Amino acid sequence: MKINKNIKQGITLLVFSIVLNSCNEYIQEDAYSDVTSETFLNEDNADQLVVGVYTATRATYRNHSYKFEGTDIFTAKNELFSFNSTNDYTNFVAPETNGVWSSNYNVVAKANTAINRFENQISWSDNNLDAKAYGIAQARALRALAFFNLTVQYGGVDLGLEEPLSIRNDYTRSTEEATYSLIISELEAAIPNLEDEPETGRFSKRAAQHLLSEVYLTRAYKSFAGSNDFQTAADLAVQAIGSYDIRSQSFAQVFDYDNQVNPEILFAAQWENNEFTEDRNNNKHSLFMYGVQELPGVSRANQYGVSDGSQMMTPYFYSLFEDNDTREDATIHRVLYADEDAAWGDDTIVPGDTVVYFPKQALDLTELTDKLERYWVYQPDQYLYGKPADITGVNYLYSTGLFTHFPIMKKFDDEVYFDQNGGARDTFIFRVAGTHLLAAEAFLGAGNTAQGLFHLNRVRERATGVADHYSTIDLDDILVENALELAGEDNRWAVLKRMGKLEERINSYNPHVIDHGAFDSSKHLLRPIPTREIALSPNTMVQNPNY
């Protein structure tokens, strides 16, 4: 079952006006209009406020560039010589607005409102005090998630916890240390009142333990780290894993479209196939792909989607898959198929025909020439950008193909979409395989390499069947496994930054950075505060260094 979380704000504060289908499988919102929060809210419908926080949280996972571009496994979907400030850090200046900032602060605002109303406006009967505590715990946990998303990108941020009731011009950034302290206190206060097995879509106790593990792990690398942060992170990760064995289902099963609600998923941003645009508006299917709809025999309504976003995987990413790693087939498309009739030169294309093939190993000239009679073939050293030299006499000339080409992402494929948007597949935010990788890193930091190896090898074993692939462990091993397991899910930029590996690895593996990158560790380890926020509070809000 899914939680359906569709809330609209009207002109009047906290007016709810969305009518949802009648279905007992979903948490629903009733329809109200022309009522204020003072006359509307009571203990029977107060949960609508919490549902609104979930809706806002979902929107934060439609912002992608800061998570992926400018890393070792993702780069810009452009020619090698092209410039993209978030990827190669050249001319990276503060934008007027930014979706990461605004969407996460929208979560904070809604959570603040929910908590204030739960605590100060609604009259709770004695038999509903547990519901009050549970609602507040969910709002606090989601607020902590939003603050964590903000601090990993921007450093210290404004920590206002009051319900927004007026326009302010005195927003003030807290220190990074204080931001982490607040996030930790919020989660520690929330966990006792969260449920072990809540309604699908709700933030569970284990999801909060996963998040708190990541917070402690991130702080463990800071100058203001606590002496036991690595061990605390490890212990929390073990608690979040619980008794679940990731080997109970394959990687492919985890990403089966019909298995989106499964025991590996600790928390997901949920989308739903219904008539409401807000509920069916995931865009993940359109990322990490090129314009396949421009290929002959591939319609705009094809099975893959319509390309959006500026990210693509790097050649380094593709090189990580070993022959026995079953994740490869579930993660990327090495073959693209036609879905409509078309003609290309002397060839007739029908639905189901191969249009493009990306071999894992380079083909020799004889085999390549043969296949180019029937479809395009791009060798491993031809992924990403540019048109290779034509092979004389074949039907599929490279000069007539697309400029950008690479094995596109598969694990986010949707069955419902409208061009770049309109997707209904859930976005996984925390899953247990990722928790194992947090545990591996935390145990390594705490000096317990045996336990670190156990958790790292458990992830690898599910993919390959080999129980002891790693005999030693270091941060680079964890980064390899993180890339293979969590590409496009985890915030790769934040992981590299946390480990102190960002500059090293982009200079080694990001082709645009290698060609003309301008990364400056005194500047680019923090994102610029949007200029609109500076203008809103000119006497109190300060920009990050060197922007």
N, C-alpha and C positions, 0 to 999 in steps of 0.2 A: 504494500500500500504506500501511497505517497501523501505527503502533506501539500495541500494546494494553498499557496500563499500569495494571493493577489489582492493588494490593497490600493486604493486610490485616495489621494488627498483632495478634498474639495476646498472651496474658498474658506469655509469655516474650519478651524483647527480640529483635526481628528474626526472629520466627517467621513463615513465609509459608504461607498455607493456602488460597489461591485456586487452583482448577483451571480452566484455560482450555481452550477448544475446540482441537482439533488442527487447525491450519491453517498452512501454510507461509508465508502472506502476512503474518503478524503476528509481531512480537517477543513471545514468550510467557514466562510464568512457570510453572514446574513446581509440583507440589503437595508440600508438606512439612508435617509436623505433629509436635509434641512433640520438636523439636530446637532446640538453642541455636545462636547464631551461631558459637560456638567449634567446634562439631562439624559445622556445616552449610557455612559459607562456605569456598570455595576459588576458585582462578583460573578454574575452568570455569563457576561460577554467580555470580561476584561482580557481574556486570552487573545482577543482580536489584536490588541496592542502588541503582544509578543509575536503573533503571526506576521505583523507588519515589519518587525525587525528581521525575520527570516527572509521576507521578500526583498528588503533592502540589501541583505547579505548576498543574495543571489546575484544582484547587479554588480557587486564588486568582482565577481569572477567572469565578467565579460571584458575586462581590461587586461591586455596581455603583453604589450610591448615591453614594459619595465621588467617583466618576469623572465623573458626569454632572450630578447635581442641583446647583443653585446656580451654573449657568453661563448663557451667553447662548443656547445652542441647546436646552437641556433645562430643564424646570421641574417643579413638583409637579403631580400629576394630581388636583387639587382645585380647589374654587372659588377665585376670585381673593382673597377675604378670608381664606382658610384659612391656618393657620400650619404650617410644616414646617421644623424647625431646620436640616437639612442643605441646604435649598434657599434659604430667605430669611434664615438666620443668626439668627433670633430665638430667644432662650433656648437657644442652642446650648451644651450642657453635656457634660461627659465621660461617656460610657456606661460601664457596668460591664465589658462586653466589646465587641469589635468584630471582625468577620470579616476585615477587611483586615489588622489586626495579627496575629491568630492564624493565619490561613492562610499568610501569608508567613513567619512564624516557624516554622511547620511545615515549610516548604520548607528553611529554614536548618538546622533540626534534622536533617532527613533527609540533607541534603547534608553536614553536619558528620560524621554517622555514616558515610556512604559514604566520604568522604575519609579519615577515621581508619582504617577497616577496610582500605581499599586500601593505605594507607601502612604500617600497623603490625601488621596481623593476618594478612593473606593472604600466603602464600609464592608469589612469582611466579617462574616459570622465565624464562630469558633470552629465549626466543622469544615470550613474552607481555608483555614490558615495554611494547610499544606499546599493548596493550590496557589496561594499567594507567594509562598516561599519558592515554589517551583517556577512560577512565572518570572520572578525577580532573578532567580539563578540563571535561567535561559538568557534573559536580557543581558545580564552581567557577563556571561561567557561570550556571547556574540559581540558585545562591546569590547571585550578584551581581545578577541580575534581581530576586530577592526583596528584597534590601537596597535596591535602587533604588525599588521600589514603596513600601517603607516610608519612605524618606527624603523622597520628594517630598510625602508626606502629613504626616509627623510631624517632619521635621527630623532632627537627630542621634538615632541609636538605639543600642541595645546591639549591640556587634559581636562577641559571643562566637563563636568558631570551634571550640570543643571539642564533642566528642560529648556529648550530654546523658545522663548516667548517674545523676544524683541531683537531688533538688529543691533549688533554690537560693533564697536570699533577698537576694542582693547584686547583682542586675542593675543595670548602670550605663550611662547614656546617654553615648555619645561625642559629640564635636562634629559639626556638620554637615560641616565641612571634612574631618575625619578619615573620616567615612562615605563621602564622595565619593572620597577618596584610596584607601580600601580597595576600593571597587567598581571603580575604574579599574585598580588593580593586579591584582585578580582576573581581570578580562576580558583584560588584556594578557598575563597568564600563561596563560590558557586558550586564546586564539586559535591559537597555533602548533600545538597538539595537537588541535584540532577538525578535522573533515573538511570538505572543500569540498562534497561531495555525499553526505551521510550517508544512512543508512536513513531513510525517511520518518518524521517525528515527532521525530527527534533534532535537537539544537541545532547548527546548522551554523556554519562560520566566518563566513559572510556575516550570519547572524542575530546573532552576537556583535558583528560590526562595526557593524551597525545599532544595537544596544543601546549600544555604547560611544560611537557618534556622538551618541546622544540624551543620554547621561550628560555628555559634554564640552559639548554645547550647553547643557544645563541649568546646568552649573557656570559657563559663560561669562558668565551674568548675575549671578553672585554676587560679593560683596565679596572673596572669596578665589579668584576666577577666575585661571587661568593666562593668561599674556599671549597664547598662541596657541590658546586653547580653541576659538574660532569656526573657525579654519582647520583645526585637527585634526578637529573634528566634520565639517566639509565633506569633508575627504579621506577619512575613514572612511565617510561616506555614499556617496561615489562608489565606493569599494571594494565596499560592500555591494550597490550596484546592479549592478555588474559589467557584463556584456554584455547583460543582459536588457532588452528593449524592451517597455514596458508596452502599447504600441500593438498588440502581437501578439495580444492578446485584448481584447475589450470589457469594460467594467465589469460588464455583465450576465453575461458568460461567467465572470468571476472568481467570481461569487456563484451560479452554476448549482449546484444541489444535487448533480448528478452529476459536478462538476468541482472538488470540494473540495481535492484534491491537485493543485495546478497550479503552474507555475514562478514565479508572482508571490508565492506564500506563502513567506516566509522562516521563519516559525515559527507553529505553531498549537497550541492546546490541543485535543487530539483526543478525540472521543467515538465510540462504536461501537454499532451496533444489535445487541446480543446480550442474553442472559438476565440479565446482571449489572447490577443497579441502578446500581452505582458507575460503570460504563462508559457507561451510557445515562442520563445525568442532567443534560444541559445545560438551562439555563432561559432562554437568550437569546431564544428564539422568543416568550416570554410578556411580554417587556418592551416598552415604548413602544407599548402598545396599550390600548384600553379593553375593557369587557366585551361584546365582540361576540356572545358566546354567549347573551346575553340578548335579542338581536334576533329578531323573528319570522323563521322560515325558516333560522336559523343554529343548528345543534346544538352541543353541547359538544364533539363530535368533529369540528368544522369544520376547514377547511384552514388557518386562521390561528393557532389556539391559544386558550388560556384566559388571560386577563389576570392578570399578577402584577407586583409592583413598583409604585413610586409615581412613575415618571418618564414624562413626555411631551415631545414636541418643542414649542418655542415658535413663535409666529407668525413671528418673525424667521427661523427656520430654513426654513420653507416659502417665504418670500419670496426666498431666495437662488437658487432654480433658475430659470435663464433658459430660454427656449423651446427653444433648441437643445441643452440639456444632457440627454444620454441617461441620466444617472445617476438622474434623477427617477423614471422608470418602474421602474427596478430597485431603488429605495430605499424608496418608499412605495406604499401602496395608495390610489388615489383612488376605487376602486369596491369595495364589499363585496358578495359574491354569496351567495345562499342555497344550502344543501346538503340541505334537507329540505322537505317539503310543509308549508304553513302557510296560515292565513287571516288577513287583516288588514282589518277593515271590509268594504268591498265588493270587496276584492282577494283573489285566490287566488295564493299564492306557490308556485312549484315550483323544484326545484334548478336552479341556473344563472341565476335571476332576480336582477336588481339589487335590493339592499335599501337601501343607502346610497350616495350619490354626493357626492364632495367636488370641485367644479369648481375649476380653477386660477384662472379669472377669474370674477368675480361674474356671475350670470345676471340678465337683466331680469325684471320681475315676470311677464310673460306666459309666458316659458319656464319660470320657476321654478314657477308655478302648475300648468302642464301636467305637469311631472315629479313634483310632489308628489302627483299622482293615483296614481302607480305605485311611488314609493319616497321615502325622505327625502333631502333635499338640504341640505347645510350650506355656506353661502357662506364665502369665505376669512376674513371678519371674524367668523365664528361658530365657528371652530375652538376646541377645548379645553374650555370649560366654559359652563354656562348653557343655558337653553332659550329659543330665539328666540320672538317673538310668532307665534302661529298665523296661517296664511293661511286665511281663511274659505272653507269649502266643499270643501276638498281631503280626500283620503282619509288622507294621512299628516300628521297634526297634530304640531307640535313638542312640544306639551304631553304627548303620549303616547309620546314618544321617550325616549332615555336622556339623563341629565344631562350626561355628558361625551362628547365626540365630536370626533374629529380623524383625519386620514389616518394610519393606523397604519404602523409600520415593516414593510417587506417583505423586505429583504435578509437577514434572519435567519430567515425562514420555514423550518420544519422539516417533514419528511415523516414523522417518527416522534416522538411525544411522548405524555406522559400528563398531561393538564391543564397545570399551570404548569411541570412538570419533565419528566423522561423524554426529553429531546431527544437526538438523535444527530448533529446537525450540528456540525462543528468550529468552534471559536472562533478566528478569525484574530487573532494577536497582533502580528506584524510582516509587512507586505507591501511590495513595492517601491514602489508609489505613495506610501506613507507615507515611505519612505526619500527619495524625490525631494523631499518637502516638508521633511524635515529638512535636506536639502542646500540647498534654497532659503533657508531661514532662516539656516543657518550661513554660507553665502556672503554673504548680506546683512549679517550681523554682522561678517564679515571685510572688508567693503567692496568685495566683488566683485559688483556688481549685475548684470553681464552674465550670469555663471554662475547667480546667483540667479534671474534671469528665465528662463533656459533650463530649469531644473528645475521652476519653477512652471508655465510654459507647457506643458511636456511632460505634466503631469497634466491640465491643462485641454484640451489637444489630444485626448487619448484620449476625453474626454467629449463634445466638441463638433465635432471635426474642424478647428477653427481653431488654426493653429500659433502665432500671435502675439497672443493675446487681451490679454495684459498688456504694456503698453509701459513701465510703471514698476512698482516693487515696494516694498511696505512691509509691516509686520507685519499690518496689517488685511487686506491682499490674501491673505496666507498663511493667516490665520484663516478667511477665506471659503472658500478652497479646501480647507482642512482639514475644515471643517464638511461641505462637499458630498461629499468623498471618504471621510472616515473617521468620520462620525457614528455613535456607538454602538460604535466600535472603539477609537479612540484615547482616552486619558484627557484629556477636554476640560478638566477643572478644572486638571490639572497643566500643560497647554499654556498656558492663560490666565495661570496663576500665573507660569510661567517667563518669559513675555513682559512681565510687569507690566501685563497688560490685564484682570485679573479684575474688579476693582472697577468700572472704567470700563464694561465691556461688560455686566455684570449690571445696572447701573443704567440702561443704555440698552435692553436687550432682554429681560430676564427679567421677565415681568409681575407675579409675586408680589413680587419684590424692589422693583420700581417702586412697587407699591402700599404695601408696609409693611416693606421690607427693613431689616435691622439690621447690615449688614456693617461690620466694624471691622478695618481692615488691621493694627492692632497685635495682633490676636487671631486672626482667621480665616484667615490665610495658612498656619496650621498647624492640624492636627486635634488634638483632645485625646487624651492618652494614656489608655487604658482604666483605670478606677479599680482594677480587679482587679490590674493590673500595679503600680500604686503601692502597693497593700496588700501585695503579695507581697514587694516590696523597699522597705519604708518608709524605710529609712535611706540608700538610694542612688538610687532612681528618682525623678526630678523631673518635675512636670507642665509642660506648655507654658504660656507667659505668659497670664495673665488668665482661665484656666479654673478 
